[in-house]
Amino acid sequence: MLVLSRKKNESIIINDNITVTVIEIRGDKVRLGIEAPKDVTVHRREVYEAIQSQLQARTRDHGSTALTPDS
């Protein structure tokens, strides 16, 4: 894991086309802004894990092996 320090309004660039900017720091919470191409999905980890669980349940229920979030 790469660990970086950033201040408010500072950014990091990922893969030349994704920018993550620190928008606000308030107590123990940090607000981030993420600019990414439309074809890049961005989720909070708990949402991503819920989507993956639903897809796995669908796979088990329907016997399919190639489901994507767009299915």
PQR file of N, CA, C, O and H, with PARSE charges and radii, in Angstrom:
ATOM      1  N   MET A   1       0.839  -1.175   0.000 -0.4000 1.5000
ATOM      2  CA  MET A   1       0.000   0.000   0.000 -0.0000 2.0000
ATOM      3  C   MET A   1       0.887   1.241   0.000  0.5500 1.7000
ATOM      4  O   MET A   1       1.816   1.353   0.800 -0.5500 1.4000
ATOM      5  N   LEU A   2       0.600   2.141  -0.876 -0.4000 1.5000
ATOM      6  CA  LEU A   2       1.283   3.428  -0.923 -0.0000 2.0000
ATOM      7  C   LEU A   2       0.550   4.384   0.012  0.5500 1.7000
ATOM      8  O   LEU A   2      -0.671   4.512  -0.076 -0.5500 1.4000
ATOM      9  H   LEU A   2      -0.154   2.050  -1.526  0.4000 1.0000
ATOM     10  N   VAL A   3       1.264   5.049   0.895 -0.4000 1.5000
ATOM     11  CA  VAL A   3       0.666   6.007   1.830 -0.0000 2.0000
ATOM     12  C   VAL A   3       1.223   7.386   1.521  0.5500 1.7000
ATOM     13  O   VAL A   3       2.438   7.585   1.502 -0.5500 1.4000
ATOM     14  H   VAL A   3       2.256   4.945   0.966  0.4000 1.0000
ATOM     15  N   LEU A   4       0.331   8.336   1.279 -0.4000 1.5000
ATOM     16  CA  LEU A   4       0.724   9.702   0.941 -0.0000 2.0000
ATOM     17  C   LEU A   4       0.081  10.685   1.907  0.5500 1.7000
ATOM     18  O   LEU A   4      -1.017  10.445   2.409 -0.5500 1.4000
ATOM     19  H   LEU A   4      -0.656   8.175   1.295  0.4000 1.0000
ATOM     20  N   SER A   5       0.756  11.776   2.159 -0.4000 1.5000
ATOM     21  CA  SER A   5       0.179  12.869   2.943 -0.0000 2.0000
ATOM     22  C   SER A   5      -0.245  13.967   1.982  0.5500 1.7000
ATOM     23  O   SER A   5       0.511  14.327   1.079 -0.5500 1.4000
ATOM     24  H   SER A   5       1.648  11.972   1.751  0.4000 1.0000
ATOM     25  N   ARG A   6      -1.433  14.497   2.163 -0.4000 1.5000
ATOM     26  CA  ARG A   6      -1.942  15.584   1.336 -0.0000 2.0000
ATOM     27  C   ARG A   6      -2.643  16.582   2.245  0.5500 1.7000
ATOM     28  O   ARG A   6      -3.196  16.207   3.279 -0.5500 1.4000
ATOM     29  H   ARG A   6      -2.047  14.205   2.896  0.4000 1.0000
ATOM     30  N   LYS A   7      -2.620  17.832   1.864 -0.4000 1.5000
ATOM     31  CA  LYS A   7      -3.341  18.877   2.565 -0.0000 2.0000
ATOM     32  C   LYS A   7      -4.577  19.244   1.764  0.5500 1.7000
ATOM     33  O   LYS A   7      -4.749  18.804   0.627 -0.5500 1.4000
ATOM     34  H   LYS A   7      -2.172  18.136   1.024  0.4000 1.0000
ATOM     35  N   LYS A   8      -5.441  20.058   2.372 -0.4000 1.5000
ATOM     36  CA  LYS A   8      -6.637  20.514   1.685 -0.0000 2.0000
ATOM     37  C   LYS A   8      -6.259  21.121   0.337  0.5500 1.7000
ATOM     38  O   LYS A   8      -5.295  21.880   0.228 -0.5500 1.4000
ATOM     39  H   LYS A   8      -5.302  20.415   3.295  0.4000 1.0000
ATOM     40  N   ASN A   9      -7.037  20.773  -0.686 -0.4000 1.5000
ATOM     41  CA  ASN A   9      -6.870  21.230  -2.071 -0.0000 2.0000
ATOM     42  C   ASN A   9      -5.668  20.614  -2.791  0.5500 1.7000
ATOM     43  O   ASN A   9      -5.369  21.005  -3.919 -0.5500 1.4000
ATOM     44  H   ASN A   9      -7.820  20.157  -0.598  0.4000 1.0000
ATOM     45  N   GLU A  10      -4.980  19.670  -2.169 -0.4000 1.5000
ATOM     46  CA  GLU A  10      -3.910  18.958  -2.858 -0.0000 2.0000
ATOM     47  C   GLU A  10      -4.470  17.666  -3.449  0.5500 1.7000
ATOM     48  O   GLU A  10      -5.468  17.131  -2.966 -0.5500 1.4000
ATOM     49  H   GLU A  10      -5.223  19.353  -1.253  0.4000 1.0000
ATOM     50  N   SER A  11      -3.819  17.176  -4.497 -0.4000 1.5000
ATOM     51  CA  SER A  11      -4.332  16.038  -5.254 -0.0000 2.0000
ATOM     52  C   SER A  11      -3.282  14.969  -5.448  0.5500 1.7000
ATOM     53  O   SER A  11      -2.091  15.184  -5.224 -0.5500 1.4000
ATOM     54  H   SER A  11      -3.008  17.610  -4.890  0.4000 1.0000
ATOM     55  N   ILE A  12      -3.758  13.808  -5.872 -0.4000 1.5000
ATOM     56  CA  ILE A  12      -2.899  12.759  -6.399 -0.0000 2.0000
ATOM     57  C   ILE A  12      -3.484  12.349  -7.750  0.5500 1.7000
ATOM     58  O   ILE A  12      -4.687  12.472  -7.977 -0.5500 1.4000
ATOM     59  H   ILE A  12      -4.725  13.633  -6.054  0.4000 1.0000
ATOM     60  N   ILE A  13      -2.633  11.867  -8.631 -0.4000 1.5000
ATOM     61  CA  ILE A  13      -3.045  11.408  -9.952 -0.0000 2.0000
ATOM     62  C   ILE A  13      -2.806   9.906 -10.024  0.5500 1.7000
ATOM     63  O   ILE A  13      -1.746   9.413  -9.639 -0.5500 1.4000
ATOM     64  H   ILE A  13      -1.655  11.767  -8.446  0.4000 1.0000
ATOM     65  N   ILE A  14      -3.808   9.186 -10.525 -0.4000 1.5000
ATOM     66  CA  ILE A  14      -3.704   7.737 -10.686 -0.0000 2.0000
ATOM     67  C   ILE A  14      -3.848   7.417 -12.169  0.5500 1.7000
ATOM     68  O   ILE A  14      -4.829   7.800 -12.807 -0.5500 1.4000
ATOM     69  H   ILE A  14      -4.669   9.586 -10.838  0.4000 1.0000
ATOM     70  N   ASN A  15      -2.874   6.721 -12.699 -0.4000 1.5000
ATOM     71  CA  ASN A  15      -2.940   6.216 -14.075 -0.0000 2.0000
ATOM     72  C   ASN A  15      -3.208   7.304 -15.117  0.5500 1.7000
ATOM     73  O   ASN A  15      -3.885   7.036 -16.110 -0.5500 1.4000
ATOM     74  H   ASN A  15      -2.077   6.410 -12.180  0.4000 1.0000
ATOM     75  N   ASP A  16      -2.708   8.495 -14.925 -0.4000 1.5000
ATOM     76  CA  ASP A  16      -2.826   9.611 -15.862 -0.0000 2.0000
ATOM     77  C   ASP A  16      -4.247  10.138 -16.075  0.5500 1.7000
ATOM     78  O   ASP A  16      -4.403  11.185 -16.703 -0.5500 1.4000
ATOM     79  H   ASP A  16      -2.158   8.712 -14.119  0.4000 1.0000
ATOM     80  N   ASN A  17      -5.280   9.468 -15.585 -0.4000 1.5000
ATOM     81  CA  ASN A  17      -6.636   9.916 -15.894 -0.0000 2.0000
ATOM     82  C   ASN A  17      -7.589   9.943 -14.700  0.5500 1.7000
ATOM     83  O   ASN A  17      -8.784  10.179 -14.876 -0.5500 1.4000
ATOM     84  H   ASN A  17      -5.153   8.617 -15.075  0.4000 1.0000
ATOM     85  N   ILE A  18      -7.088   9.708 -13.504 -0.4000 1.5000
ATOM     86  CA  ILE A  18      -7.923   9.774 -12.305 -0.0000 2.0000
ATOM     87  C   ILE A  18      -7.247  10.733 -11.326  0.5500 1.7000
ATOM     88  O   ILE A  18      -6.075  10.572 -10.986 -0.5500 1.4000
ATOM     89  H   ILE A  18      -6.117   9.517 -13.360  0.4000 1.0000
ATOM     90  N   THR A  19      -8.007  11.733 -10.880 -0.4000 1.5000
ATOM     91  CA  THR A  19      -7.488  12.704  -9.927 -0.0000 2.0000
ATOM     92  C   THR A  19      -8.292  12.612  -8.642  0.5500 1.7000
ATOM     93  O   THR A  19      -9.522  12.670  -8.662 -0.5500 1.4000
ATOM     94  H   THR A  19      -8.959  11.864 -11.156  0.4000 1.0000
ATOM     95  N   VAL A  20      -7.590  12.466  -7.524 -0.4000 1.5000
ATOM     96  CA  VAL A  20      -8.222  12.441  -6.211 -0.0000 2.0000
ATOM     97  C   VAL A  20      -7.735  13.690  -5.473  0.5500 1.7000
ATOM     98  O   VAL A  20      -6.534  13.885  -5.286 -0.5500 1.4000
ATOM     99  H   VAL A  20      -6.592  12.418  -7.508  0.4000 1.0000
ATOM    100  N   THR A  21      -8.691  14.538  -5.055 -0.4000 1.5000
ATOM    101  CA  THR A  21      -8.362  15.804  -4.406 -0.0000 2.0000
ATOM    102  C   THR A  21      -8.954  15.837  -3.008  0.5500 1.7000
ATOM    103  O   THR A  21     -10.103  15.442  -2.807 -0.5500 1.4000
ATOM    104  H   THR A  21      -9.666  14.380  -5.207  0.4000 1.0000
ATOM    105  N   VAL A  22      -8.178  16.304  -2.044 -0.4000 1.5000
ATOM    106  CA  VAL A  22      -8.685  16.506  -0.689 -0.0000 2.0000
ATOM    107  C   VAL A  22      -9.519  17.788  -0.717  0.5500 1.7000
ATOM    108  O   VAL A  22      -8.988  18.870  -0.970 -0.5500 1.4000
ATOM    109  H   VAL A  22      -7.245  16.625  -2.207  0.4000 1.0000
ATOM    110  N   ILE A  23     -10.801  17.669  -0.463 -0.4000 1.5000
ATOM    111  CA  ILE A  23     -11.725  18.792  -0.518 -0.0000 2.0000
ATOM    112  C   ILE A  23     -11.848  19.469   0.841  0.5500 1.7000
ATOM    113  O   ILE A  23     -11.862  20.696   0.940 -0.5500 1.4000
ATOM    114  H   ILE A  23     -11.232  16.790  -0.258  0.4000 1.0000
ATOM    115  N   GLU A  24     -11.937  18.644   1.892 -0.4000 1.5000
ATOM    116  CA  GLU A  24     -12.164  19.195   3.220 -0.0000 2.0000
ATOM    117  C   GLU A  24     -11.652  18.222   4.266  0.5500 1.7000
ATOM    118  O   GLU A  24     -11.730  17.006   4.092 -0.5500 1.4000
ATOM    119  H   GLU A  24     -11.925  17.647   1.811  0.4000 1.0000
ATOM    120  N   ILE A  25     -11.132  18.764   5.344 -0.4000 1.5000
ATOM    121  CA  ILE A  25     -10.715  17.953   6.492 -0.0000 2.0000
ATOM    122  C   ILE A  25     -11.448  18.520   7.699  0.5500 1.7000
ATOM    123  O   ILE A  25     -11.280  19.689   8.048 -0.5500 1.4000
ATOM    124  H   ILE A  25     -11.069  19.752   5.485  0.4000 1.0000
ATOM    125  N   ARG A  26     -12.262  17.681   8.333 -0.4000 1.5000
ATOM    126  CA  ARG A  26     -13.045  18.133   9.480 -0.0000 2.0000
ATOM    127  C   ARG A  26     -12.979  17.051  10.558  0.5500 1.7000
ATOM    128  O   ARG A  26     -13.638  16.017  10.455 -0.5500 1.4000
ATOM    129  H   ARG A  26     -12.398  16.732   8.050  0.4000 1.0000
ATOM    130  N   GLY A  27     -12.176  17.304  11.590 -0.4000 1.5000
ATOM    131  CA  GLY A  27     -12.007  16.310  12.646 -0.0000 2.0000
ATOM    132  C   GLY A  27     -11.359  15.071  12.089  0.5500 1.7000
ATOM    133  O   GLY A  27     -10.274  15.134  11.511 -0.5500 1.4000
ATOM    134  H   GLY A  27     -11.640  18.144  11.674  0.4000 1.0000
ATOM    135  N   ASP A  28     -12.032  13.919  12.264 -0.4000 1.5000
ATOM    136  CA  ASP A  28     -11.477  12.652  11.769 -0.0000 2.0000
ATOM    137  C   ASP A  28     -12.042  12.260  10.405  0.5500 1.7000
ATOM    138  O   ASP A  28     -11.869  11.120   9.975 -0.5500 1.4000
ATOM    139  H   ASP A  28     -12.913  13.868  12.734  0.4000 1.0000
ATOM    140  N   LYS A  29     -12.720  13.193   9.715 -0.4000 1.5000
ATOM    141  CA  LYS A  29     -13.283  12.910   8.399 -0.0000 2.0000
ATOM    142  C   LYS A  29     -12.580  13.723   7.328  0.5500 1.7000
ATOM    143  O   LYS A  29     -12.249  14.894   7.520 -0.5500 1.4000
ATOM    144  H   LYS A  29     -12.861  14.119  10.065  0.4000 1.0000
ATOM    145  N   VAL A  30     -12.364  13.081   6.213 -0.4000 1.5000
ATOM    146  CA  VAL A  30     -11.749  13.729   5.058 -0.0000 2.0000
ATOM    147  C   VAL A  30     -12.715  13.593   3.889  0.5500 1.7000
ATOM    148  O   VAL A  30     -13.174  12.490   3.592 -0.5500 1.4000
ATOM    149  H   VAL A  30     -12.632  12.130   6.057  0.4000 1.0000
ATOM    150  N   ARG A  31     -13.025  14.688   3.230 -0.4000 1.5000
ATOM    151  CA  ARG A  31     -13.867  14.643   2.027 -0.0000 2.0000
ATOM    152  C   ARG A  31     -12.946  14.659   0.825  0.5500 1.7000
ATOM    153  O   ARG A  31     -12.054  15.500   0.717 -0.5500 1.4000
ATOM    154  H   ARG A  31     -12.653  15.584   3.471  0.4000 1.0000
ATOM    155  N   LEU A  32     -13.174  13.716  -0.078 -0.4000 1.5000
ATOM    156  CA  LEU A  32     -12.358  13.585  -1.277 -0.0000 2.0000
ATOM    157  C   LEU A  32     -13.211  13.848  -2.504  0.5500 1.7000
ATOM    158  O   LEU A  32     -14.381  13.469  -2.555 -0.5500 1.4000
ATOM    159  H   LEU A  32     -13.898  13.032   0.010  0.4000 1.0000
ATOM    160  N   GLY A  33     -12.617  14.498  -3.487 -0.4000 1.5000
ATOM    161  CA  GLY A  33     -13.235  14.638  -4.793 -0.0000 2.0000
ATOM    162  C   GLY A  33     -12.493  13.739  -5.762  0.5500 1.7000
ATOM    163  O   GLY A  33     -11.262  13.699  -5.762 -0.5500 1.4000
ATOM    164  H   GLY A  33     -11.667  14.806  -3.445  0.4000 1.0000
ATOM    165  N   ILE A  34     -13.240  13.014  -6.592 -0.4000 1.5000
ATOM    166  CA  ILE A  34     -12.624  12.076  -7.523 -0.0000 2.0000
ATOM    167  C   ILE A  34     -13.076  12.418  -8.935  0.5500 1.7000
ATOM    168  O   ILE A  34     -14.270  12.422  -9.232 -0.5500 1.4000
ATOM    169  H   ILE A  34     -14.239  13.047  -6.592  0.4000 1.0000
ATOM    170  N   GLU A  35     -12.116  12.701  -9.795 -0.4000 1.5000
ATOM    171  CA  GLU A  35     -12.393  12.921 -11.216 -0.0000 2.0000
ATOM    172  C   GLU A  35     -11.859  11.714 -11.966  0.5500 1.7000
ATOM    173  O   GLU A  35     -10.676  11.386 -11.887 -0.5500 1.4000
ATOM    174  H   GLU A  35     -11.146  12.698  -9.554  0.4000 1.0000
ATOM    175  N   ALA A  36     -12.758  11.058 -12.698 -0.4000 1.5000
ATOM    176  CA  ALA A  36     -12.380   9.854 -13.441 -0.0000 2.0000
ATOM    177  C   ALA A  36     -13.206   9.785 -14.719  0.5500 1.7000
ATOM    178  O   ALA A  36     -14.288  10.368 -14.790 -0.5500 1.4000
ATOM    179  H   ALA A  36     -13.719  11.325 -12.762  0.4000 1.0000
ATOM    180  N   PRO A  37     -12.709   9.084 -15.721 -0.5600 1.5000
ATOM    181  CA  PRO A  37     -13.498   8.896 -16.941  0.2800 2.0000
ATOM    182  C   PRO A  37     -14.825   8.198 -16.628  0.5500 1.7000
ATOM    183  O   PRO A  37     -14.935   7.458 -15.651 -0.5500 1.4000
ATOM    184  N   LYS A  38     -15.807   8.441 -17.459 -0.4000 1.5000
ATOM    185  CA  LYS A  38     -17.148   7.862 -17.244 -0.0000 2.0000
ATOM    186  C   LYS A  38     -17.123   6.335 -17.184  0.5500 1.7000
ATOM    187  O   LYS A  38     -17.963   5.736 -16.513 -0.5500 1.4000
ATOM    188  H   LYS A  38     -15.717   9.042 -18.253  0.4000 1.0000
ATOM    189  N   ASP A  39     -16.181   5.701 -17.870 -0.4000 1.5000
ATOM    190  CA  ASP A  39     -16.151   4.237 -17.892 -0.0000 2.0000
ATOM    191  C   ASP A  39     -15.458   3.637 -16.660  0.5500 1.7000
ATOM    192  O   ASP A  39     -15.341   2.416 -16.556 -0.5500 1.4000
ATOM    193  H   ASP A  39     -15.498   6.188 -18.415  0.4000 1.0000
ATOM    194  N   VAL A  40     -15.002   4.472 -15.737 -0.4000 1.5000
ATOM    195  CA  VAL A  40     -14.367   3.994 -14.508 -0.0000 2.0000
ATOM    196  C   VAL A  40     -15.384   4.072 -13.385  0.5500 1.7000
ATOM    197  O   VAL A  40     -15.880   5.155 -13.073 -0.5500 1.4000
ATOM    198  H   VAL A  40     -15.096   5.464 -15.822  0.4000 1.0000
ATOM    199  N   THR A  41     -15.702   2.944 -12.776 -0.4000 1.5000
ATOM    200  CA  THR A  41     -16.634   2.953 -11.654 -0.0000 2.0000
ATOM    201  C   THR A  41     -15.884   3.282 -10.372  0.5500 1.7000
ATOM    202  O   THR A  41     -14.762   2.828 -10.147 -0.5500 1.4000
ATOM    203  H   THR A  41     -15.300   2.064 -13.029  0.4000 1.0000
ATOM    204  N   VAL A  42     -16.535   4.083  -9.541 -0.4000 1.5000
ATOM    205  CA  VAL A  42     -15.960   4.480  -8.258 -0.0000 2.0000
ATOM    206  C   VAL A  42     -17.023   4.249  -7.196  0.5500 1.7000
ATOM    207  O   VAL A  42     -18.121   4.800  -7.283 -0.5500 1.4000
ATOM    208  H   VAL A  42     -17.446   4.452  -9.724  0.4000 1.0000
ATOM    209  N   HIS A  43     -16.706   3.442  -6.198 -0.4000 1.5000
ATOM    210  CA  HIS A  43     -17.637   3.140  -5.107 -0.0000 2.0000
ATOM    211  C   HIS A  43     -16.911   3.237  -3.776  0.5500 1.7000
ATOM    212  O   HIS A  43     -15.701   3.026  -3.702 -0.5500 1.4000
ATOM    213  H   HIS A  43     -15.814   2.995  -6.126  0.4000 1.0000
ATOM    214  N   ARG A  44     -17.662   3.559  -2.720 -0.4000 1.5000
ATOM    215  CA  ARG A  44     -17.125   3.363  -1.375 -0.0000 2.0000
ATOM    216  C   ARG A  44     -16.956   1.864  -1.188  0.5500 1.7000
ATOM    217  O   ARG A  44     -17.689   1.075  -1.785 -0.5500 1.4000
ATOM    218  H   ARG A  44     -18.645   3.730  -2.781  0.4000 1.0000
ATOM    219  N   ARG A  45     -15.997   1.469  -0.363 -0.4000 1.5000
ATOM    220  CA  ARG A  45     -15.690   0.041  -0.199 -0.0000 2.0000
ATOM    221  C   ARG A  45     -16.920  -0.767   0.224  0.5500 1.7000
ATOM    222  O   ARG A  45     -17.148  -1.857  -0.300 -0.5500 1.4000
ATOM    223  H   ARG A  45     -15.402   2.109   0.122  0.4000 1.0000
ATOM    224  N   GLU A  46     -17.716  -0.246   1.166 -0.4000 1.5000
ATOM    225  CA  GLU A  46     -18.873  -1.015   1.635 -0.0000 2.0000
ATOM    226  C   GLU A  46     -19.919  -1.196   0.533  0.5500 1.7000
ATOM    227  O   GLU A  46     -20.600  -2.221   0.492 -0.5500 1.4000
ATOM    228  H   GLU A  46     -17.531   0.640   1.592  0.4000 1.0000
ATOM    229  N   VAL A  47     -20.051  -0.223  -0.348 -0.4000 1.5000
ATOM    230  CA  VAL A  47     -20.969  -0.357  -1.483 -0.0000 2.0000
ATOM    231  C   VAL A  47     -20.421  -1.384  -2.468  0.5500 1.7000
ATOM    232  O   VAL A  47     -21.168  -2.234  -2.952 -0.5500 1.4000
ATOM    233  H   VAL A  47     -19.497   0.610  -0.315  0.4000 1.0000
ATOM    234  N   TYR A  48     -19.141  -1.315  -2.768 -0.4000 1.5000
ATOM    235  CA  TYR A  48     -18.504  -2.284  -3.662 -0.0000 2.0000
ATOM    236  C   TYR A  48     -18.693  -3.709  -3.143  0.5500 1.7000
ATOM    237  O   TYR A  48     -19.040  -4.610  -3.906 -0.5500 1.4000
ATOM    238  H   TYR A  48     -18.534  -0.623  -2.375  0.4000 1.0000
ATOM    239  N   GLU A  49     -18.464  -3.908  -1.846 -0.4000 1.5000
ATOM    240  CA  GLU A  49     -18.611  -5.244  -1.259 -0.0000 2.0000
ATOM    241  C   GLU A  49     -20.054  -5.722  -1.321  0.5500 1.7000
ATOM    242  O   GLU A  49     -20.296  -6.909  -1.541 -0.5500 1.4000
ATOM    243  H   GLU A  49     -18.182  -3.176  -1.226  0.4000 1.0000
ATOM    244  N   ALA A  50     -21.019  -4.824  -1.133 -0.4000 1.5000
ATOM    245  CA  ALA A  50     -22.434  -5.202  -1.245 -0.0000 2.0000
ATOM    246  C   ALA A  50     -22.765  -5.620  -2.671  0.5500 1.7000
ATOM    247  O   ALA A  50     -23.480  -6.601  -2.877 -0.5500 1.4000
ATOM    248  H   ALA A  50     -20.822  -3.859  -0.954  0.4000 1.0000
ATOM    249  N   ILE A  51     -22.255  -4.890  -3.657 -0.4000 1.5000
ATOM    250  CA  ILE A  51     -22.475  -5.242  -5.066 -0.0000 2.0000
ATOM    251  C   ILE A  51     -21.880  -6.611  -5.357  0.5500 1.7000
ATOM    252  O   ILE A  51     -22.523  -7.445  -5.994 -0.5500 1.4000
ATOM    253  H   ILE A  51     -21.675  -4.093  -3.490  0.4000 1.0000
ATOM    254  N   GLN A  52     -20.654  -6.848  -4.893 -0.4000 1.5000
ATOM    255  CA  GLN A  52     -20.006  -8.139  -5.119 -0.0000 2.0000
ATOM    256  C   GLN A  52     -20.794  -9.277  -4.475  0.5500 1.7000
ATOM    257  O   GLN A  52     -20.924 -10.348  -5.067 -0.5500 1.4000
ATOM    258  H   GLN A  52     -20.132  -6.170  -4.376  0.4000 1.0000
ATOM    259  N   SER A  53     -21.319  -9.058  -3.274 -0.4000 1.5000
ATOM    260  CA  SER A  53     -22.120 -10.084  -2.592 -0.0000 2.0000
ATOM    261  C   SER A  53     -23.379 -10.396  -3.389  0.5500 1.7000
ATOM    262  O   SER A  53     -23.755 -11.559  -3.536 -0.5500 1.4000
ATOM    263  H   SER A  53     -21.213  -8.188  -2.793  0.4000 1.0000
ATOM    264  N   GLN A  54     -24.033  -9.350  -3.907 -0.4000 1.5000
ATOM    265  CA  GLN A  54     -25.234  -9.562  -4.717 -0.0000 2.0000
ATOM    266  C   GLN A  54     -24.903 -10.333  -5.989  0.5500 1.7000
ATOM    267  O   GLN A  54     -25.650 -11.227  -6.386 -0.5500 1.4000
ATOM    268  H   GLN A  54     -23.728  -8.405  -3.789  0.4000 1.0000
ATOM    269  N   LEU A  55     -23.799  -9.995  -6.624 -0.4000 1.5000
ATOM    270  CA  LEU A  55     -23.409 -10.705  -7.840 -0.0000 2.0000
ATOM    271  C   LEU A  55     -23.096 -12.170  -7.553  0.5500 1.7000
ATOM    272  O   LEU A  55     -23.455 -13.046  -8.340 -0.5500 1.4000
ATOM    273  H   LEU A  55     -23.192  -9.268  -6.302  0.4000 1.0000
ATOM    274  N   GLN A  56     -22.431 -12.440  -6.435 -0.4000 1.5000
ATOM    275  CA  GLN A  56     -22.131 -13.825  -6.064 -0.0000 2.0000
ATOM    276  C   GLN A  56     -23.413 -14.594  -5.771  0.5500 1.7000
ATOM    277  O   GLN A  56     -23.532 -15.765  -6.130 -0.5500 1.4000
ATOM    278  H   GLN A  56     -22.140 -11.728  -5.796  0.4000 1.0000
ATOM    279  N   ALA A  57     -24.370 -13.941  -5.120 -0.4000 1.5000
ATOM    280  CA  ALA A  57     -25.649 -14.591  -4.830 -0.0000 2.0000
ATOM    281  C   ALA A  57     -26.390 -14.911  -6.124  0.5500 1.7000
ATOM    282  O   ALA A  57     -26.966 -15.989  -6.263 -0.5500 1.4000
ATOM    283  H   ALA A  57     -24.273 -12.990  -4.828  0.4000 1.0000
ATOM    284  N   ARG A  58     -26.375 -13.969  -7.072 -0.4000 1.5000
ATOM    285  CA  ARG A  58     -27.010 -14.208  -8.374 -0.0000 2.0000
ATOM    286  C   ARG A  58     -26.351 -15.374  -9.094  0.5500 1.7000
ATOM    287  O   ARG A  58     -27.026 -16.209  -9.695 -0.5500 1.4000
ATOM    288  H   ARG A  58     -25.907 -13.093  -6.958  0.4000 1.0000
ATOM    289  N   THR A  59     -25.026 -15.421  -9.027 -0.4000 1.5000
ATOM    290  CA  THR A  59     -24.288 -16.497  -9.680 -0.0000 2.0000
ATOM    291  C   THR A  59     -24.696 -17.838  -9.091  0.5500 1.7000
ATOM    292  O   THR A  59     -24.924 -18.802  -9.822 -0.5500 1.4000
ATOM    293  H   THR A  59     -24.478 -14.743  -8.539  0.4000 1.0000
ATOM    294  N   ARG A  60     -24.788 -17.898  -7.775 -0.4000 1.5000
ATOM    295  CA  ARG A  60     -25.201 -19.154  -7.123 -0.0000 2.0000
ATOM    296  C   ARG A  60     -26.641 -19.507  -7.490  0.5500 1.7000
ATOM    297  O   ARG A  60     -26.940 -20.667  -7.774 -0.5500 1.4000
ATOM    298  H   ARG A  60     -24.603 -17.116  -7.180  0.4000 1.0000
ATOM    299  N   ASP A  61     -27.532 -18.519  -7.486 -0.4000 1.5000
ATOM    300  CA  ASP A  61     -28.953 -18.767  -7.742 -0.0000 2.0000
ATOM    301  C   ASP A  61     -29.242 -19.131  -9.192  0.5500 1.7000
ATOM    302  O   ASP A  61     -30.149 -19.916  -9.470 -0.5500 1.4000
ATOM    303  H   ASP A  61     -27.289 -17.577  -7.255  0.4000 1.0000
ATOM    304  N   HIS A  62     -28.473 -18.562 -10.114 -0.4000 1.5000
ATOM    305  CA  HIS A  62     -28.768 -18.755 -11.536 -0.0000 2.0000
ATOM    306  C   HIS A  62     -27.746 -19.626 -12.256  0.5500 1.7000
ATOM    307  O   HIS A  62     -27.918 -19.929 -13.437 -0.5500 1.4000
ATOM    308  H   HIS A  62     -27.737 -17.924  -9.889  0.4000 1.0000
ATOM    309  N   GLY A  63     -26.702 -20.025 -11.572 -0.4000 1.5000
ATOM    310  CA  GLY A  63     -25.705 -20.888 -12.179 -0.0000 2.0000
ATOM    311  C   GLY A  63     -24.853 -20.213 -13.222  0.5500 1.7000
ATOM    312  O   GLY A  63     -24.118 -20.887 -13.944 -0.5500 1.4000
ATOM    313  H   GLY A  63     -26.562 -19.778 -10.613  0.4000 1.0000
ATOM    314  N   SER A  64     -24.929 -18.903 -13.324 -0.4000 1.5000
ATOM    315  CA  SER A  64     -24.136 -18.174 -14.304 -0.0000 2.0000
ATOM    316  C   SER A  64     -22.745 -17.925 -13.747  0.5500 1.7000
ATOM    317  O   SER A  64     -22.567 -17.806 -12.535 -0.5500 1.4000
ATOM    318  H   SER A  64     -25.526 -18.356 -12.737  0.4000 1.0000
ATOM    319  N   THR A  65     -21.761 -17.847 -14.630 -0.4000 1.5000
ATOM    320  CA  THR A  65     -20.391 -17.599 -14.170 -0.0000 2.0000
ATOM    321  C   THR A  65     -19.850 -16.272 -14.658  0.5500 1.7000
ATOM    322  O   THR A  65     -18.734 -15.900 -14.293 -0.5500 1.4000
ATOM    323  H   THR A  65     -21.906 -17.943 -15.615  0.4000 1.0000
ATOM    324  N   ALA A  66     -20.610 -15.534 -15.483 -0.4000 1.5000
ATOM    325  CA  ALA A  66     -20.058 -14.301 -16.054 -0.0000 2.0000
ATOM    326  C   ALA A  66     -20.992 -13.121 -15.850  0.5500 1.7000
ATOM    327  O   ALA A  66     -21.449 -12.530 -16.828 -0.5500 1.4000
ATOM    328  H   ALA A  66     -21.516 -15.836 -15.779  0.4000 1.0000
ATOM    329  N   LEU A  67     -21.285 -12.766 -14.625 -0.4000 1.5000
ATOM    330  CA  LEU A  67     -22.108 -11.606 -14.349 -0.0000 2.0000
ATOM    331  C   LEU A  67     -21.253 -10.393 -14.068  0.5500 1.7000
ATOM    332  O   LEU A  67     -20.189 -10.490 -13.456 -0.5500 1.4000
ATOM    333  H   LEU A  67     -20.914 -13.246 -13.830  0.4000 1.0000
ATOM    334  N   THR A  68     -21.729  -9.257 -14.519 -0.4000 1.5000
ATOM    335  CA  THR A  68     -21.053  -7.998 -14.229 -0.0000 2.0000
ATOM    336  C   THR A  68     -22.069  -7.070 -13.578  0.5500 1.7000
ATOM    337  O   THR A  68     -23.264  -7.364 -13.631 -0.5500 1.4000
ATOM    338  H   THR A  68     -22.593  -9.178 -15.016  0.4000 1.0000
ATOM    339  N   PRO A  69     -21.648  -5.947 -12.956 -0.5600 1.5000
ATOM    340  CA  PRO A  69     -22.606  -5.041 -12.346  0.2800 2.0000
ATOM    341  C   PRO A  69     -23.609  -4.486 -13.337  0.5500 1.7000
ATOM    342  O   PRO A  69     -24.691  -4.062 -12.931 -0.5500 1.4000
ATOM    343  N   ASP A  70     -23.287  -4.472 -14.633 -0.4000 1.5000
ATOM    344  CA  ASP A  70     -24.196  -3.950 -15.640 -0.0000 2.0000
ATOM    345  C   ASP A  70     -25.209  -4.979 -16.114  0.5500 1.7000
ATOM    346  O   ASP A  70     -26.105  -4.655 -16.894 -0.5500 1.4000
ATOM    347  H   ASP A  70     -22.408  -4.816 -14.963  0.4000 1.0000
ATOM    348  N   SER A  71     -25.074  -6.224 -15.646 -0.4000 1.5000
ATOM    349  CA  SER A  71     -25.985  -7.280 -16.102 -0.0000 2.0000
ATOM    350  C   SER A  71     -27.370  -7.109 -15.542  0.5500 1.7000
ATOM    351  O   SER A  71     -28.256  -7.915 -15.829 -0.5500 1.4000
ATOM    352  H   SER A  71     -24.347  -6.487 -15.013  0.4000 1.0000
TER
END
